[in-house]
């Protein structure tokens, strides 16, 4: 499925050509000339890290282009699809191009790779191009440099190179360079309570033209990003609803009522991924351009008026409580914003210099608070095996998932003492639990709950089973929890398989993967213990195949 690619690099889309045409004097090229400094060559060894190294002389600090230190580049201890080389620039940079080279004078080079980037060294985002997770063509020998100018620049403090393929007669060997420049931006952290108002000097603002731009990142699927309103019925609101961006505007209505001038446009999805998203609103009279992450929608507003009449203020991060029903039912924004610009006024800078007065509830701060959840991404060939506590009388699991697919295996586990097994799956957008019981005449207990759960939103599954009792709860909705009192004996097993299951076929050593899950999971709890996915990534407990840990690469639809 094109919209959900995972680590199997067969599904990747290779880039057509490395270099931009050198003769062209496009705007992009001009920008790259200004932002094209080598960012890696001057870094200290401590700025580099990797999944593993063959030995000290193959360590990641030697992975600098055209350098011959150590063994002449980085090589991991194993050449497989779980290796990576990481660089920490110390602060955020704008990145315009990347380049690779093999290990000096060897048969070790990478022929195809993926680039991931992050502000924090966690919650990685794969570089996308043309709507796909991009696979960059690498090298054909150990010493020539292959450079790729990025179709769009990215901003990150950390960059990871993930080899997808390498020279068959050698192993993974890599030297790298990243090109770009410094990136400065004031960041504001909204705690979900605080609202930041920009008050108009003359108590009113009448505009024929508006240009509003900002960037945001959040883990919440709902929240008001900005809002302004006037006493004549005018309003402007930008908000998140179900992790989509909704822009509402009313330039005023006549006696027919408030609906007449109301215009609302929805764009994007999965915007609660805690990655930066950029928004620009350009209005000239009734003509609007709304741009989200380089994708622009053009539309005209309803009604007959051209001017936006706002009173007192425009607020960022929420709607100030006014006693009106519209303000109390909408959640405030919880997350970070940067580079907020309202009609040429740098709101972020004014806030930082304490020229604006935030609301007296909540807290406004100037560094981004990062969530601690670690997502895991599954494709059609993935599974994640997690150890459990053996021989417990209570089987208890919970996790969150998000997917566009209506079906897939979420969890499989054998009970101890040959008492049977439990399978939790997604079928026709519902969550179903199937308990195969070997000790009673009833062979199988089936319960299911939920609907439309393949909408790309995060959904929580909680399942408990003990003697003669089981309950399935979706999205914390106790009222619609499904219970059963069928005869049942429970003794937990030692392994829990998430997202897929390797089924050992009878009379053969051949394993078959059951219909598996495509999407992301997070906050996995087994036997009331939160699974430490960072430890699983190092294969300390459990095992996995073809999963990406600390990344949710499900693609916007």
C-alpha positions in Angstrom: 0.0 0.0 0.0 1.6 3.2 -1.1 0.4 5.3 1.8 2.1 3.3 4.5 5.7 2.4 3.8 7.9 0.7 6.2 11.5 -0.4 6.5 11.2 -3.0 3.6 13.2 -0.9 1.1 11.5 -2.6 -1.8 8.6 -0.3 -1.3 10.8 2.8 -1.4 10.7 5.2 -4.3 14.2 6.0 -5.6 15.2 9.5 -6.5 15.4 10.3 -10.2 18.6 12.4 -10.2 21.0 13.6 -7.6 21.9 17.1 -8.7 19.7 20.0 -9.5 20.5 21.3 -13.0 23.5 23.5 -12.5 22.7 26.0 -15.2 19.3 26.9 -13.7 19.0 30.1 -11.7 15.8 29.2 -9.9 14.7 30.8 -6.6 15.4 27.5 -4.9 18.9 27.4 -6.2 19.6 31.0 -5.0 18.4 30.0 -1.6 20.7 27.0 -1.6 23.7 29.1 -2.5 23.0 31.2 0.6 22.4 28.1 2.8 25.0 25.6 1.6 27.7 25.4 4.3 29.2 22.0 5.2 27.8 21.3 8.7 29.5 18.0 9.5 33.2 18.5 8.7 33.9 20.7 11.7 32.1 18.6 14.3 33.8 16.8 17.2 33.7 13.0 17.5 31.1 13.3 20.4 28.6 14.7 17.9 28.4 11.4 16.1 26.6 8.2 17.2 25.5 5.0 15.6 23.6 1.7 16.2 26.9 -0.2 16.4 30.5 -0.1 15.2 32.7 -2.9 14.0 35.5 -1.6 16.3 36.9 1.7 17.6 38.6 2.5 14.3 35.3 2.1 12.5 33.4 4.4 14.9 30.9 7.0 13.7 33.2 10.0 14.4 35.3 8.9 11.3 32.3 9.2 9.0 33.4 12.6 7.5 33.6 13.0 3.7 37.1 12.9 2.2 38.7 12.1 5.6 40.8 9.0 6.1 41.0 8.8 9.9 40.5 5.5 11.7 39.6 2.8 9.2 38.4 5.5 6.8 34.8 5.7 7.7 32.0 4.1 9.8 31.0 0.4 9.5 28.5 -1.2 11.9 29.2 -4.6 13.6 26.5 -6.2 11.4 25.3 -5.2 8.0 21.5 -5.4 8.3 18.5 -3.1 8.0 18.6 -2.0 11.6 21.8 0.1 11.4 22.0 3.9 11.5 24.5 6.7 11.7 23.5 9.9 13.6 24.8 13.5 13.8 24.0 16.1 16.4 24.6 19.6 15.2 24.2 21.1 18.7 21.3 23.3 17.7 18.7 23.4 14.9 20.0 23.9 11.3 18.3 24.4 8.0 19.4 21.5 5.8 19.5 21.9 2.0 21.6 19.0 0.8 23.2 15.7 1.9 26.1 13.7 0.5 27.6 10.3 1.0 30.8 8.4 0.3 31.9 4.8 1.0 34.6 3.8 3.5 38.0 4.9 2.2 39.7 2.5 -0.3 37.5 -0.5 0.6 34.6 -2.5 -0.9 32.2 -1.0 1.7 29.6 1.5 0.5 25.9 2.1 0.8 23.8 2.0 -2.4 20.5 3.2 -1.0 19.6 5.0 2.2 16.9 6.9 4.0 17.3 10.2 5.9 15.5 10.8 9.2 15.5 14.1 11.2 14.5 15.3 14.6 14.7 18.3 17.0 15.3 16.1 20.0 17.1 12.8 18.9 13.7 11.1 19.4 10.4 11.0 17.4 12.1 10.8 14.1 10.5 12.0 10.8 11.6 10.4 7.5 12.4 12.8 4.7 9.4 12.8 2.3 9.4 13.7 -1.4 6.5 13.4 -3.8 4.3 12.1 -1.1 6.6 9.1 -0.3 9.2 8.2 2.3 12.2 8.9 0.2 15.0 6.5 -0.6 18.2 8.3 -1.8 20.5 6.5 -4.3 23.9 6.1 -2.6 27.3 5.2 -3.9 28.7 2.9 -6.6 32.3 2.8 -5.2 34.1 3.7 -2.0 35.5 7.1 -3.0 33.3 9.1 -5.3 30.9 11.5 -3.5 27.2 11.5 -4.4 25.3 14.6 -3.4 21.6 15.2 -3.3 20.0 18.7 -3.1 16.8 18.4 -1.1 13.6 19.3 -3.0 12.6 21.2 0.2 14.8 22.2 3.1 14.3 20.6 6.5 15.0 22.1 9.9 16.5 19.8 12.5 19.2 19.4 15.2 19.7 15.7 14.6 20.0 13.8 11.3 20.1 10.0 10.9 21.3 8.1 7.8 19.6 4.6 7.6 21.3 2.2 5.0 18.7 0.3 3.0 21.2 -1.5 0.7 24.9 -1.8 0.2 27.6 -3.3 -2.0 27.0 -7.1 -2.1 30.7 -7.9 -2.1 31.4 -5.7 1.0 29.4 -4.4 3.9 27.9 -1.1 5.1 30.5 1.7 4.9 29.7 5.4 5.1 31.2 8.9 5.2 28.7 11.8 5.1 28.3 15.5 4.8 25.2 17.7 5.4 24.9 21.2 3.9 22.8 24.0 5.2 23.0 27.0 7.6 21.9 28.2 11.0 18.3 28.5 11.9 17.0 31.0 14.5 13.4 31.1 15.6 11.7 32.1 18.9 9.6 29.2 20.2 6.6 29.6 22.5 5.2 26.7 24.5 1.5 26.7 25.2 0.4 24.5 28.1 -3.3 24.1 27.1 -4.5 26.8 29.4 -2.6 30.0 28.5 -3.9 32.3 25.8 -1.6 35.0 24.1 -3.5 38.1 23.0 -2.3 40.7 20.6 -4.4 43.8 21.4 -5.2 46.4 18.7 -4.1 49.9 19.4 -7.4 51.5 18.4 -9.6 48.7 19.8 -10.6 47.8 16.3 -9.0 46.3 13.3 -10.5 46.7 9.8 -8.6 44.9 7.1 -9.1 44.3 3.4 -5.9 42.2 3.3 -4.4 39.8 5.8 -1.2 37.8 5.8 -0.8 35.4 8.8 2.0 32.8 9.1 3.2 30.5 11.9 4.6 27.0 12.6 3.1 24.7 15.2 3.8 21.2 16.6 1.6 19.3 19.0 0.6 15.8 20.2 -3.0 16.9 20.7 -5.7 16.3 18.0 -7.9 19.3 19.1 -7.0 22.9 19.9 -7.6 26.5 18.8 -4.4 28.0 17.2 -5.7 31.5 16.6 -9.0 33.4 17.0 -10.4 36.9 16.5 -14.0 38.2 16.4 -16.0 41.4 16.0 -19.3 42.6 17.2 -20.7 42.7 13.7 -20.5 38.9 13.5 -17.1 38.8 11.8 -14.6 36.1 13.0 -11.4 34.3 12.0 -10.4 31.0 13.6 -7.6 28.5 12.9 -7.9 25.3 14.9 -7.2 21.6 15.0 -10.1 19.1 14.8 -9.4 15.4 14.8 -5.8 16.2 13.9 -6.9 18.1 10.7 -6.5 21.9 10.3 -9.8 23.8 10.1 -9.9 27.5 9.0 -13.1 29.4 9.5 -13.8 32.9 8.4 -16.9 35.2 8.3 -16.5 38.7 6.8 -19.9 39.7 8.1 -23.5 38.7 7.5 -26.6 40.7 6.6 -30.0 40.1 8.2 -30.2 36.5 6.9 -28.2 35.4 9.9 -24.7 34.3 10.9 -24.5 31.2 8.6 -24.6 33.3 5.4 -21.1 34.6 5.5 -19.6 31.6 7.3 -16.8 29.8 5.3 -14.9 26.8 6.6 -12.1 24.9 4.9 -10.4 21.7 6.2 -6.9 20.6 5.2 -4.2 18.0 6.2 -4.4 15.2 8.6 -2.1 13.5 11.3 -1.1 17.0 12.4 -0.8 15.7 16.1 2.5 14.0 15.2 4.6 16.4 17.2 6.5 17.5 14.1 6.6 21.1 12.9 3.9 22.1 10.4 3.9 25.5 8.7 0.7 27.5 8.0 0.2 30.6 5.9 -3.1 32.5 5.4 -3.2 35.1 2.6 -6.4 37.1 2.2 -7.3 39.8 -0.3 -10.9 40.7 0.2 -12.9 37.5 -0.3 -10.1 35.6 -2.0 -8.0 33.3 0.2 -4.9 31.2 -0.1 -4.4 28.7 2.7 -1.1 26.9 2.7 -0.2 23.9 4.9 3.3 22.4 4.5 3.8 23.5 0.9 0.3 22.5 -0.1 -2.0 25.4 -1.1 -5.8 25.6 -1.3 -7.4 28.6 -3.0 -11.0 29.6 -2.3 -13.5 32.5 -2.0 -15.5 33.3 1.1 -19.2 33.2 1.2 -21.2 36.5 1.7 -20.9 39.9 0.1 -18.4 41.7 2.3 -14.7 42.2 1.7 -13.4 43.7 5.1 -12.6 41.7 8.2 -13.8 43.7 11.3 -12.2 42.5 14.5 -12.6 44.1 18.0 -10.0 44.5 20.7 -7.6 41.6 19.9 -6.6 38.5 18.1 -5.5 35.6 20.3 -3.1 32.8 19.9 -3.4 29.4 21.6 -7.1 29.6 22.4 -10.3 31.6 22.7 -10.4 33.8 25.8 -13.3 32.8 28.0 -16.1 35.2 27.3 -19.1 33.3 28.6 -20.2 32.6 25.1 -21.0 29.0 24.3 -18.4 29.1 21.4 -15.5 29.7 23.8 -16.1 27.0 26.4 -16.6 24.0 24.1 -13.3 24.4 22.3 -10.0 23.2 23.7 -7.0 25.5 23.9 -3.9 24.7 21.9 -1.3 22.6 23.8 2.1 22.4 22.1 4.6 24.8 20.5 4.5 27.6 18.0 7.2 29.6 16.4 7.6 32.4 13.8 4.1 33.8 14.4 3.6 36.7 12.1 0.3 38.7 12.0 0.2 41.3 9.2 3.9 42.1 9.5 4.0 42.0 13.3 6.4 39.5 14.9 4.1 38.1 17.6 6.7 35.6 18.9 9.3 38.3 19.3 6.9 40.6 21.1 5.9 37.8 23.5 9.6 37.0 24.2 10.3 40.7 25.0 7.3 40.7 27.4 5.4 43.3 25.2 2.3 41.1 25.2 0.4 40.0 28.3 -0.6 36.3 28.4 -3.9 35.4 30.1 -3.5 34.9 33.8 -4.4 31.2 33.6 -1.7 28.7 32.6 1.9 29.2 31.7 3.7 30.5 28.7 7.4 29.4 28.3 10.0 29.8 25.6 11.3 26.3 25.1 9.4 23.4 23.6 8.1 20.8 26.0 8.6 17.3 24.4 6.3 14.3 25.0 7.9 11.1 26.3 5.8 8.6 24.3 7.8 6.4 21.9 5.8 5.3 18.8 6.6 2.2 16.8 5.8 1.9 13.1 4.6 -1.4 11.5 4.5 -2.2 7.8 3.0 -5.3 6.1 6.0 -7.5 7.2 6.5 -6.3 10.8 6.1 -7.8 14.2 7.2 -6.7 17.7 7.7 -9.4 20.4 7.6 -8.3 24.0 8.2 -10.5 27.1 5.4 -10.8 29.7 5.2 -12.0 33.3 4.5 -15.8 33.1 1.7 -17.6 35.0 -0.3 -14.6 36.1 -4.0 -15.1 36.7 -4.8 -11.7 35.1 -4.2 -11.0 31.4 -3.9 -7.2 31.0 -2.8 -5.3 27.9 -3.4 -1.8 26.7 -2.0 0.2 23.7 -2.8 3.0 21.3 -2.8 2.5 17.5 -3.4 4.6 14.4 -4.0 3.4 10.9 -5.8 3.9 7.6 -6.3 0.2 7.1 -9.6 -1.5 8.2 -8.0 -4.8 9.1 -4.8 -6.1 10.7 -3.5 -8.2 13.6 -2.9 -6.0 16.7 -1.8 -8.6 19.3 -1.3 -12.4 19.7 -0.3 -14.3 22.8 -0.3 -17.9 23.9 -1.6 -18.7 27.5 0.7 -20.8 29.6 -0.1 -24.5 30.4 -1.7 -25.0 26.9 -4.8 -23.1 28.1 -5.3 -21.5 24.6 -4.4 -18.1 23.1 -5.7 -14.6 22.7 -5.8 -12.7 19.4 -6.8 -9.0 19.2 -7.3 -7.7 15.7 -8.8 -5.0 13.6 -11.6 -6.3 11.3 -13.8 -4.0 9.3 -12.6 -1.0 11.4 -13.7 -2.6 14.7 -11.5 -4.2 17.4 -12.2 -7.8 18.0 -10.9 -10.2 20.6 -10.8 -13.9 20.0 -9.9 -16.2 22.9 -9.3 -19.8 21.8 -10.0 -22.0 24.8 -8.7 -25.5 24.9 -10.0 -26.6 28.4 -13.7 -26.1 27.9 -16.3 -27.3 25.4 -16.7 -23.7 24.1 -13.8 -23.4 21.6 -13.7 -19.7 21.2 -14.9 -16.6 22.9 -15.4 -13.6 20.6 -16.1 -10.0 21.6 -15.8 -6.8 19.6 -16.2 -3.0 20.0 -15.7 0.3 18.3 -16.3 1.5 14.7 -14.5 3.5 12.1 -11.2 3.0 13.9 -9.2 3.3 10.7 -9.5 7.1 10.5 -5.8 7.9 11.2 -6.6 9.0 14.8 -5.0 7.5 17.8 -7.3 4.9 19.5 -6.8 3.2 22.8 -7.4 -0.5 23.3 -7.6 -1.9 26.9 -8.3 -5.6 27.4 -8.5 -7.5 30.7 -9.2 -11.3 31.2 -9.3 -13.4 34.3 -11.2 -16.5 35.4 -14.6 -16.5 33.7 -14.5 -12.8 32.9 -13.1 -10.5 30.1 -13.6 -6.9 29.2 -12.7 -4.8 26.1 -12.6 -1.0 26.3 -12.0 1.3 23.3 -10.9 4.9 23.8 -11.6 4.8 27.6 -15.3 4.7 27.0 -16.4 2.6 30.0 -20.1 3.0 29.0 -19.6 1.0 25.8 -17.1 -1.5 27.2 -17.9 -5.1 26.1 -17.9 -7.8 28.8 -18.2 -11.6 28.8 -18.7 -14.1 31.6 -18.0 -17.2 29.5 -16.1 -20.1 31.1 -12.4 -19.1 31.0 -9.2 -20.1 32.6 -6.3 -17.6 32.4 -2.5 -18.1 32.9 -0.4 -15.5 31.1 2.3 -16.7 28.7 5.8 -15.4 28.3 5.5 -13.7 24.8 3.2 -11.0 23.4 3.4 -10.4 19.7 2.2 -6.9 18.5 1.4 -6.0 14.8 2.1 -9.5 13.4 2.9 -13.0 14.5 5.4 -15.6 13.3 3.3 -18.8 13.2 5.4 -22.0 13.2 3.7 -24.3 10.7 3.1 -27.9 11.7 5.8 -30.4 10.6 8.1 -27.7 9.2 10.6 -25.1 10.3 8.8 -22.6 8.0 7.3 -19.5 9.7 4.3 -17.7 8.2 3.4 -14.1 9.1 -0.3 -13.7 9.9 -2.2 -10.8 8.2 -0.3 -8.0 9.9 -0.9 -4.5 10.9 0.1 -1.4 9.0 0.3 1.8 11.1 1.7 3.0 14.4 1.3 2.0 18.1 2.4 3.7 21.3 2.0 3.4 25.1 2.1 -0.4 25.0 1.4 -1.9 28.4 1.7 -5.6 29.2 0.8 -7.0 32.6 0.3 -3.4 33.8 3.9 -2.6 32.9 4.7 0.1 30.3 6.9 -1.5 27.6 10.3 0.3 27.3 10.5 0.5 23.5 13.9 2.2 23.7 15.2 -1.0 25.4 13.4 -3.2 22.9 15.1 -1.3 20.1 18.5 -2.5 21.5 17.0 -6.0 21.6 17.5 -6.3 25.4 14.1 -7.9 26.0 12.0 -9.2 23.1 12.7 -9.2 19.3 11.2 -7.6 16.2 11.3 -7.5 12.4 10.9 -4.6 10.1 9.6 -2.2 12.7 10.8 1.4 13.1 11.0 2.4 16.8 10.6 6.0 17.8 9.0 7.0 14.5 5.5 7.0 13.2 5.8 7.1 9.4 2.1 6.7 8.5 1.5 9.1 5.6 -1.1 11.9 5.3 -4.0 11.0 3.0 
